[in-house]
Amino acid sequence: MNYRPFQPITSQHKTVTGLGLLSIYLVVSIIIAFIAPHADFASLCINILASVAIIGGLLGLLIYVARQQDWPLPSFLEVLQVPEHMRDQNWRLLALSLVAIAMPLLIIFTRSVLFHQ
């Protein structure tokens, strides 16, 4: 067996990992927004914000499911691990994640109906 001594994650490592995740998150959101149909700059901005919110909501749902099933978070989400005593209640995480997914979809749907795009 390969035994390695436990090495705590340094603050600098957490910062670099967090910034890397944030940059990947934003790049994916911008790509999704450019793929979605848009007629003007305002629609493009709305699509970018909507994709950021939806991906954030999906990330919240992933964390919620991982907590419910007592699964460890994937190593790339290690930065998001919060100590037990500092966590929100699970129902609040679920509700906010669902709202973060539903609201942008509702806004985009309403815009398309009102402006017939």
DOVOGU-244614 format. One record per residue (C-alpha): residue number from 1; residue in three letters; x, y, z. Coordinates in steps of 0.05 Angstrom, whole numbers, plus 5000, padded with zeros to 4 digits. Each point is the difference from the previous one (the first is absolute). Example, Ala and Ser with C-alpha at 12.3 -4.5 7.8 and 13.67 -1.06 7.14 Angstrom:
<rs>
<num 1 | residuo ALA | px 5246 | py 4910 | pz 5156>
<num 2 | residuo SER | px 5027 | py 5069 | pz 4987>
</rs>
This chain:
<rs>
<num 1 | residuo MET | px 5000 | py 5000 | pz 5000>
<num 2 | residuo ASN | px 5021 | py 5070 | pz 4987>
<num 3 | residuo TYR | px 4998 | py 5040 | pz 5065>
<num 4 | residuo ARG | px 5011 | py 5074 | pz 4994>
<num 5 | residuo PRO | px 5001 | py 5047 | pz 5059>
<num 6 | residuo PHE | px 4940 | py 5046 | pz 5005>
<num 7 | residuo GLN | px 5015 | py 5067 | pz 4970>
<num 8 | residuo PRO | px 4953 | py 5057 | pz 5016>
<num 9 | residuo ILE | px 4978 | py 5044 | pz 4943>
<num 10 | residuo THR | px 5033 | py 5067 | pz 5004>
<num 11 | residuo SER | px 4963 | py 5066 | pz 4993>
<num 12 | residuo GLN | px 5037 | py 5015 | pz 4936>
<num 13 | residuo HIS | px 4980 | py 4933 | pz 4970>
<num 14 | residuo LYS | px 4927 | py 5014 | pz 5018>
<num 15 | residuo THR | px 5003 | py 5069 | pz 4968>
<num 16 | residuo VAL | px 5031 | py 4974 | pz 4935>
<num 17 | residuo THR | px 4949 | py 4944 | pz 4996>
<num 18 | residuo GLY | px 4943 | py 5047 | pz 5014>
<num 19 | residuo LEU | px 5023 | py 5050 | pz 4947>
<num 20 | residuo GLY | px 5009 | py 4943 | pz 4950>
<num 21 | residuo LEU | px 4929 | py 4975 | pz 5013>
<num 22 | residuo LEU | px 4973 | py 5071 | pz 4994>
<num 23 | residuo SER | px 5034 | py 5010 | pz 4933>
<num 24 | residuo ILE | px 4975 | py 4934 | pz 4972>
<num 25 | residuo TYR | px 4931 | py 5017 | pz 5026>
<num 26 | residuo LEU | px 5000 | py 5067 | pz 4965>
<num 27 | residuo VAL | px 5029 | py 4974 | pz 4935>
<num 28 | residuo VAL | px 4947 | py 4945 | pz 4996>
<num 29 | residuo SER | px 4945 | py 5050 | pz 5015>
<num 30 | residuo ILE | px 5023 | py 5048 | pz 4946>
<num 31 | residuo ILE | px 5005 | py 4943 | pz 4949>
<num 32 | residuo ILE | px 4929 | py 4977 | pz 5018>
<num 33 | residuo ALA | px 4975 | py 5072 | pz 4993>
<num 34 | residuo PHE | px 5031 | py 5008 | pz 4931>
<num 35 | residuo ILE | px 4970 | py 4934 | pz 4976>
<num 36 | residuo ALA | px 4930 | py 5022 | pz 5022>
<num 37 | residuo PRO | px 4963 | py 5042 | pz 4949>
<num 38 | residuo HIS | px 5001 | py 5075 | pz 5013>
<num 39 | residuo ALA | px 4978 | py 5060 | pz 4959>
<num 40 | residuo ASP | px 5037 | py 5057 | pz 5035>
<num 41 | residuo PHE | px 5052 | py 5016 | pz 5053>
<num 42 | residuo ALA | px 4948 | py 5001 | pz 5056>
<num 43 | residuo SER | px 4978 | py 4929 | pz 4983>
<num 44 | residuo LEU | px 5072 | py 4978 | pz 5000>
<num 45 | residuo CYS | px 5012 | py 5029 | pz 5069>
<num 46 | residuo ILE | px 4936 | py 4968 | pz 5026>
<num 47 | residuo ASN | px 5022 | py 4933 | pz 4971>
<num 48 | residuo ILE | px 5068 | py 5006 | pz 5033>
<num 49 | residuo LEU | px 4970 | py 5016 | pz 5068>
<num 50 | residuo ALA | px 4948 | py 4945 | pz 4992>
<num 51 | residuo SER | px 5052 | py 4948 | pz 4983>
<num 52 | residuo VAL | px 5042 | py 5021 | pz 5060>
<num 53 | residuo ALA | px 4940 | py 4994 | pz 5046>
<num 54 | residuo ILE | px 4978 | py 4933 | pz 4971>
<num 55 | residuo ILE | px 5070 | py 4970 | pz 5007>
<num 56 | residuo GLY | px 5003 | py 5027 | pz 5071>
<num 57 | residuo GLY | px 4933 | py 4968 | pz 5015>
<num 58 | residuo LEU | px 5024 | py 4933 | pz 4973>
<num 59 | residuo LEU | px 5062 | py 5005 | pz 5043>
<num 60 | residuo GLY | px 4956 | py 5013 | pz 5060>
<num 61 | residuo LEU | px 4958 | py 4939 | pz 4983>
<num 62 | residuo LEU | px 5063 | py 4958 | pz 4995>
<num 63 | residuo ILE | px 5022 | py 5023 | pz 5069>
<num 64 | residuo TYR | px 4930 | py 4987 | pz 5028>
<num 65 | residuo VAL | px 4998 | py 4929 | pz 4973>
<num 66 | residuo ALA | px 5070 | py 4987 | pz 5025>
<num 67 | residuo ARG | px 4981 | py 5022 | pz 5070>
<num 68 | residuo GLN | px 4936 | py 4959 | pz 5000>
<num 69 | residuo GLN | px 5035 | py 4937 | pz 4978>
<num 70 | residuo ASP | px 5062 | py 5012 | pz 5043>
<num 71 | residuo TRP | px 5044 | py 4999 | pz 4939>
<num 72 | residuo PRO | px 5065 | py 5037 | pz 5001>
<num 73 | residuo LEU | px 5003 | py 5058 | pz 4952>
<num 74 | residuo PRO | px 5043 | py 4988 | pz 4938>
<num 75 | residuo SER | px 5071 | py 5023 | pz 5007>
<num 76 | residuo PHE | px 4990 | py 5060 | pz 4954>
<num 77 | residuo LEU | px 4945 | py 5025 | pz 5048>
<num 78 | residuo GLU | px 5044 | py 4992 | pz 5061>
<num 79 | residuo VAL | px 5003 | py 5075 | pz 5007>
<num 80 | residuo LEU | px 4924 | py 5002 | pz 5011>
<num 81 | residuo GLN | px 5001 | py 4955 | pz 5061>
<num 82 | residuo VAL | px 4972 | py 5038 | pz 5059>
<num 83 | residuo PRO | px 5006 | py 4976 | pz 5072>
<num 84 | residuo GLU | px 4937 | py 4969 | pz 5029>
<num 85 | residuo HIS | px 4987 | py 5055 | pz 5050>
<num 86 | residuo MET | px 5003 | py 5055 | pz 4947>
<num 87 | residuo ARG | px 4954 | py 4967 | pz 4948>
<num 88 | residuo ASP | px 4931 | py 5025 | pz 4981>
<num 89 | residuo GLN | px 4941 | py 4955 | pz 5011>
<num 90 | residuo ASN | px 4991 | py 4950 | pz 4943>
<num 91 | residuo TRP | px 4930 | py 5023 | pz 4981>
<num 92 | residuo ARG | px 5027 | py 5071 | pz 4989>
<num 93 | residuo LEU | px 5056 | py 4975 | pz 4955>
<num 94 | residuo LEU | px 4949 | py 4959 | pz 4960>
<num 95 | residuo ALA | px 4951 | py 5058 | pz 4994>
<num 96 | residuo LEU | px 5053 | py 5051 | pz 4979>
<num 97 | residuo SER | px 5029 | py 4952 | pz 4949>
<num 98 | residuo LEU | px 4932 | py 4987 | pz 4969>
<num 99 | residuo VAL | px 4985 | py 5075 | pz 4998>
<num 100 | residuo ALA | px 5068 | py 5014 | pz 4968>
<num 101 | residuo ILE | px 4981 | py 4952 | pz 4945>
<num 102 | residuo ALA | px 4927 | py 5019 | pz 4991>
<num 103 | residuo MET | px 5003 | py 5077 | pz 5002>
<num 104 | residuo PRO | px 5046 | py 5009 | pz 4940>
<num 105 | residuo LEU | px 4960 | py 4951 | pz 4959>
<num 106 | residuo LEU | px 4936 | py 5037 | pz 5019>
<num 107 | residuo ILE | px 5032 | py 5067 | pz 4980>
<num 108 | residuo ILE | px 5024 | py 4973 | pz 4933>
<num 109 | residuo PHE | px 4932 | py 4968 | pz 4986>
<num 110 | residuo THR | px 4963 | py 5064 | pz 5018>
<num 111 | residuo ARG | px 5046 | py 5042 | pz 4956>
<num 112 | residuo SER | px 4989 | py 4953 | pz 4941>
<num 113 | residuo VAL | px 4924 | py 5001 | pz 5009>
<num 114 | residuo LEU | px 4996 | py 5075 | pz 5008>
<num 115 | residuo PHE | px 5047 | py 5018 | pz 4943>
<num 116 | residuo HIS | px 4982 | py 4941 | pz 4956>
<num 117 | residuo GLN | px 5074 | py 4982 | pz 4989>
</rs>
